Amino acid sequence: MKNTMRSQPLRKSTRSRRGVLSLELILTLPILLIVLMGLFEFTVLFYSRSLVVEATRVGARKASLPGATAESVEAEVRNVLSPRLQTGIQVGVDVGLHSGDVVVVSVQTPMTSASPDLLWPIGLSLNGRNLYSETRMIRE
């Protein structure tokens, strides 16, 4: 007789908690999705940034060699970058004339070509922002 009385209050409390788990899921799922989308977007941006930096380094190495032209440096930069990053790219090349001159190679590409704009619904849009890198070396 005592066992039946104890089991009834337990069933009543579990019935009242059924909706709480659904409510917790509804409240936390959007936050989790925003964090995951942000993680994905910034991971792709960091990877794209490393490609842009590597492209400027390769271009500066090419520009520091004797006989390098701005066209050959730009071709070398485009060879390093993926086709996705080449949309809207701006390559700046300053090839020095003499040995010992400073050579400057800069690459700028829109962030929207580097990563999907996933966080625009919460006000963190990539439109109008660029990935930029510049490398300077001494001409040989």
Secondary structure as GFF3:
##gff-version 3
##sequence-region A 1 140
A	DSSP	alpha_helix	2	16	.	.	.	ID=ss1
A	DSSP	alpha_helix	18	63	.	.	.	ID=ss2
A	DSSP	alpha_helix	70	80	.	.	.	ID=ss3
A	DSSP	three_ten_helix	83	86	.	.	.	ID=ss4
A	DSSP	beta_strand	90	94	.	.	.	ID=ss5
A	DSSP	beta_strand	102	110	.	.	.	ID=ss6
A	DSSP	alpha_helix	111	114	.	.	.	ID=ss7
A	DSSP	three_ten_helix	120	122	.	.	.	ID=ss8
A	DSSP	beta_strand	130	138	.	.	.	ID=ss9
###
